[in-house]
Amino acid sequence: MNIPQRVKAYWQLTKSLQTGLLMLTGVAGYLSAHPGMYGPLYEIFVLLATLYLTIAGSTVLNMWYDRDIDARMQRTCWRPLPSGQISPTEALILGLAMVTAGVVWAAAIAPLYGLVLFAGAFFDVVVYTMWLKRRTPWSILWGGISGAMPALAGRVLGVGRIDLVGILLALAVLFWIPTHIVTFAMRYDEDYRRAGVPTIPRAYGFRFAYGVIAVAAILASAAMLSAAWLIGVRAGAFQALLVLSVALLFLALTSALRPSPRLNFALFKFASFYMLGGMLLIAWGA
């Protein structure tokens, strides 16, 4: 491969959209602690850099470990590792280097912030990917904990401690993840069957899965709105967040009562939009 192709392959290893969304939750957590201002510029730079290194590095390690699964799934067999564009050794070294750099840098700035980022990487790579993903469909809850850590980490960097707002922001992400992942698992059910990865829809049936999505959407919305209320976001931002929450609940409940592939895909897309919009509103509204 030439240099542009190799750079593109490395970029694909980081799942840039997923990494960007999780970084946004961290930025929202940080800005929620700085009403009317944006914090020191150097601190914001460190926040962005350490979040990217840790989240993207964890993702690379996940791709390294799951390369055999990816090779068996139609939607992932083209990824850099199963397609042979990047060697497993390269990916392992890159992932470890990024996570180590991100966590060490974060800890040097604020030890508790670094600890939260390390916890996110540990739960993501070791607990979720290496231990539970191939064993139980409920692994997504543990994966959700890792996904919730950037929001908590951003808040911790902003206020210097773990507080109720940070916990609620983390819970909003934690409960949002089943809404996102379970709908995804239903859409690509055959791929997950072929790869031998246990999922809630496959283990308990689609009807039960829709119920899980509905409950998760209710809890995610409640946590997000509660955090926004405690932060004291401006009225316009809170009202917009309320509208997004109602729309998410409507889609989730409608999917549970009248399931269909088309509605399921709409819910999957809107769940991502909800998290993106919700965190932007919290960052702006604070």
Sequence and secondary structure as in RCSB ss.txt:
>XXXX:A:sequence
MNIPQRVKAYWQLTKSLQTGLLMLTGVAGYLSAHPGMYGPLYEIFVLLATLYLTIAGSTVLNMWYDRDIDARMQR
TCWRPLPSGQISPTEALILGLAMVTAGVVWAAAIAPLYGLVLFAGAFFDVVVYTMWLKRRTPWSILWGGISGAMP
ALAGRVLGVGRIDLVGILLALAVLFWIPTHIVTFAMRYDEDYRRAGVPTIPRAYGFRFAYGVIAVAAILASAAML
SAAWLIGVRAGAFQALLVLSVALLFLALTSALRPSPRLNFALFKFASFYMLGGMLLIAWGA
>XXXX:A:secstr
  HHHHHHHHHHHT HHHHHHHHHHHHHHHHTTSTTS   HHHHHHHHHHHHHHHHHHHHHHHHHTHHHHHH TT
TTTSTTTTTSS HHHHHHHHHHHHHHHHHHHHHH HHHHHHHHHHHHIIIIIIIIIITTT TTHHHHHHHHHHHH
HHHHHHHHHSS  HHHHHHHHHHHHHHHHHHHHHHHHTHHHHHHHT   HHHHH HHHHHHHHHHHHHHHHHHHH
HHHHHHT  HHHHHHHHHHHHHHHHHHHHHHHS  HHHHHHHHHHHHHHHHHHHHHHHHH 
